Amino acid sequence: MKKQWPLDTTVSFDPYFGEPSRDGDQGYEYLEDGRVHVRLKTAPGVNEVAIDQWGKLTPLEKVGEDMWEVTADLGRGFLYFFLRVDGADVISPYLPIGYGACRPMNFFDVPVPGEEWDGLEGIPHGAVTRHYYPSSVTGKTEICLVYTPPAYDPAKKYPVLYLQHGYGENETGWVYQGHLGRIADQLYAAGKMKDMIIVMGNGMTQSEQKQVFGLFPEVLLKDLIPFIEGKYNVLTDKWHRAMAGLSMGSYQTSVVTMTHPEMFSHVGVFSGFLQFTRGGVPETHLGILDDGKKFAESYKVFYRAMGTEDQYFDSFIKDDEMLKGKDVTMIRRTFPGGHDWSVWRRCIHDFLPMLFQD
């Protein structure tokens, strides 16, 4: 049977408390001390309910007929989790739903003190537009999202940042989980960011003939960039084109920008890799690191960042070691946190003000 890959993934992000007379008053709330209160109803006969944060279990307590509750400190920032009901993974419609790890997942987004730079109130907002474009590489219609700034003027020419998500995610990640639009809006309002449009493609794209996830660099170069440059009034020289990505998207960014220094001048590698994490693939893109003069002439900004508790931090150190003795200059940052959206928000907040400065 031919696989039918959905073009869109629909997710819910608004908290909803069930009606007591119908749903049993289910839902969640964030408390002032950072803890989360959760109240959920299950089918009769359930014995165990827990919040599973990648192996860290927080049990819920049964508090009545088929009703379960917990008030717990689960951490700060964006927190994916599995809801475990008698050992099975369950999605609750009464908790926020995102898309990650190749599947819909519940999440909490616990406010982080001092990181209110993704707030919505009191500032002008840009827009995010969904586009469908044909791909000569995959033979299918692909999707991208495009952020335009609050004072977007179609008559004005803009530089472009191509911004990629990680493995098991899609083009929606940077908007919903990453708060890209909110962060950019705040930076614009503070006068810290240059006008630009930001394009987010689906890095997990596949073809009918080739069920692999390495096609996106080719899709970007052959299909997505020409589509954007035909659809939007953008500057098309390398000095006004940037690329960045997280995790898998960081490696895609490294391969594309270091193979094509004639096309990109600003590079961001978030929680990510110059070299493939497991080895065994050609690393011809690294050749530019042996030519310090060409590297310096090619990139205005080359930025690397990683969370200090990231499970791939050893790969970050491996890249550090590889760069020793190379006559190249890169910006290197570390942030508190793991391999998660809380860190990637910090990365993009740090990176955007560096782009397209005179």
N, C-alpha and C positions, 0 to 999 in steps of 0.2 A: 504494500500500500504506500502511495506517495505521501511523504511528510508534508504537512501544511504548517509552515512556520508563521505564527501570528505577526502582523505588522505592528500592532500596538499592545502595550501592557497597561491595563487599567489598575490603578491602586488608589486606596483611600488614605488620606492623611489627617482628617479632622477627627478629634476626639468626640465620642458619642456615648452618652450614658443611656442605657436602656430604660424604658418606661417601667416603673415598679409593677404596674398592673399587668404588664405583658411579658417583659423580659427579665424582671427581677432586679432592676437597678444595677446593671453591670457597667463596668468601665474602669477608669483609672484617673489619678490626679497626682501632680507633683506637689510635694509639700515644701515649705519654706526652707527646711534644713537639707533639701536635696534628695530625701527619700521619696519613693514612689508607693502610692497606695493602689492596690489592684483588687477588684472584686469581680468574680466570674461565676457563672452558673454552668454546670455540666449535666450530662444525661444521668439518669439514675444508675446506681451501682458502681460509679467510679471510685477507685481506692486512693489514687495518688495524682496530684497536680503539681507541677513545678515549672518555674522559669529556668530554662537551660541556656546559659550564656557560654556556648561552645565548651560544654563540659562542667561549668560551674553551676550547680543546681541551687535554686532558692525555692524551697517547698512552700506551697500555699496550704493554709489550714482550713479544714471544713468547719463552717460556722452555722450550718443549718441544713435543711433538706436540699442537697445538691448545690449548695452555695459555698464558694471558696474565697478566702481573702489572704492578703499579706501586705505588710508595710515594711519595706526593706530599702537599704542603701545598695543600689545596683551599680553605682558608678555615676560619672558625669558625662555629658555629651551624648552623641548618637550611639545607641546600644541596640544592635540586632539581638534577637533571641528566638529560640524555639520554645513554644509552649508544649510541655510534655504531659500528656494525659494517659496514665497507665502505660507509660513507655512509648507511646506513639506521638509523632509530631502533629500538632494541630494549629490551624490558623484561627484566631479569634476575630470576629467582625467587630468586637467592642474595644479593640486595641488598634493603634495605628498600624497600617500595612504598607510595607515598602517592597522593593525588589532587589535582591542580592543573593549571592551564593547560588545562582542559577534557579531561583525559586522565589515566590512571594514569601515574605517573612514579617512577623510582627516586630515592632521596634518601640523604644522609648527615646525621647530626645530631651534629656534632662539639662536644664540651663546650667551653663558654666559661669561662675562669677568672674567678672572682668572681661568676658567675651560677648558683649552685647552688640558686636558689630555686624550682626545679621538681623537686627530689628526691623520692623516694618513701619513704625510710626514716625510721622513728622517729616518725611522726605519724599521727593519725587521718585517714581519707580519706572524702570524700563519694562520691556515686554519680551516674552519668549514665544517664538513662532515655530510651529511644526511644519517641516517641508518633506515632501516625498520626491525622490530623484531616481532616475534610472541608472543602473550600474552596468557598465560594459564588462566588468570583472566577474560579478556574480550572476549576471543575467536576470536579476530580479530588481524590484523596486525597493530602495533602501530609504531609511528615515534619518533626518537630522533635526536638531533643535537649534535655533539661532536666537541669542540674546542681543537685543538692541538697547542702547542707553536711553535714559529718560528724555533727553532732548533730541532724539534721533531725527535727522533731516535727510530724506532720500536724495537730496541734491548735493549733499556733502560726501566727499570720499573718506572712507574709514579704513584703518588698519584692521587686521583680523588675527584673532587667536583661535587656533583649533585645539579643543580641550577634550581629553579622553578619560573615560572611566576605567574600571578594573575588570578582572575576570569575573564572569558570572553576573555582570550588571549590563545595563544598556544605556542608551542616550539620555534617559530621564534622570540618571543618578546624580549628576552635578546640579540639576535644578532642585530636585526634591530632597535628596539626602545631603547634598553638598551646600545647599542654600546659595548657589552661585549668584543668582539674581539679587538676592538680598544683600550679600556682601558687596557686590559691585555697586549697587545703588548707594550704599552707605559711603563707599570710597569716593564715588562721584560727588556726593553731597558735601564731603569734607575737602574736596579739591585735591585728592591724593592720586587720582587715576586719570589717565588720558582717555579721550574718546576712542572706542573701538567696538567692533562687534565680536561676539564669541560664538563659535560653532561647535556643537557637540554631536558627534556621529556615533553609530553603533559599532563598537570595536569587536563585537562577537559575530559579525556578519559571516554568513556561509554561502556557498553555492550548492546547487543541486548535485553537481559532480564531485565537489570537494568539501567534505564535512570536516573542515579544520578551522582554526581561529587565527590563522596567520594572513588572511586576505586583506585585512583593513588597510595596511600601508599602501597596497596597490590601489584599493578603492579610493583612498584619500587623494592620491596623486592623479589618478586617471579620471575620477568621476566627481568626488565631492568638491575639491578645490575649483575645477572648472564650473561646476554648478553654481557655487557661491559667487564666483566672479562674474557669472552671467546674470545672476538674480539680484545681486546687491551692487551698489556703487562703492566699490572698494579699491584701495591701492593695491597694485599687483606686483610691486617690486619686493625683493626679499627683505628689505629693511622695514617693511610694514606687514610682515607675516611672521607669526609666532606659533609654536606648538608646545603643548604641555600635556601630561597625563599622570595618572596614579597607577601604581602596581603594574598590571599587564599593560595599561596605557602608557606607563613610563618607559617600558621597554620598546613599545611601538614608537614612542617619541624619539628615543635614542637612535633606533635603526633609521627612521625616516630623516631626521634632521642631520645626523652625522654622515649619512650616505648622500644627502642632498644639501650641502652647506650653501649651494647657490640659490636655494629657495627659502631658507629660514634664517632669521637673525637673532631670535630670542627663544630660549629653550627652558622648559621646566620639567624636572624629573622628581615626582613626588612619591615617597615611600617606594622607591624604585631603583631601577637597575640600568647601568650601562651595559652590563654583560647578562646573558641569559642565566637564570638562577641555577638551572640543573646542568648546564653545559651541553655539549653534544651538537651544537648548531654553529654554522659559520659566523664569525664575528668580524666580517670584513668592514663593517661600519666604524670599527675602532681605529682603523688606519689613520684617520685624521689626527688622532692624538699624538702621532709621531712627528707631526709637522706643526710645531708651535706657532710659527709665523702665519700659516694658513688658518689655524684655529682662531688666533687673535683677530685676524682680518674678517673671519666669517661670522662671529657671534658677538653681539653687544652684551648679551646676558646669557650665561649658561648656569642654571640653578639646580642644585640637588638638595633634597631634604628627606628626613626620615624621623619617625617617632622613636623615642629612646627605648620603648618597650616593644618595638615591632618584632614579630617573629622572624622577619627577614633581615634583622639588623646585621647579622654576620655577612650577608651579601653586600650591604652598604659599606662595611669595613673592607670587604674584599675589593670593592671598587676603589676605596681609598688607597689600598696597597698598590693596586694596578696603576693608579695615577701618580704615585711617587716616582720622581725622576722624569716625569713628562713636563714639558715646558708649556703647560696650559693653565689658565686661570678659570676656576669655577667658584661660584658662590655655594657654600656648604652650610646647611642649617640642620639643627635637630630641635624637635618639639616634644614635650611630654605626651605620652600616649602610645598606643599600639598601631596595628595595621587597620585603621578605621577612619570613619568620616570626620571624627573630631580633629584628627591630625590633618586630614586633607583640607578641611576648612581653614586651618591655620596656614597651611601651605599657600592656598590660593589668595588668602588675605595678605600674605607677605609678598607674593609674587606679582600680583596685578599692578601695584604702583611702580614696579621696575620697568614696565613695558612701554616701548615707543617714546621714551624720554629723549629730549634733544641732547 
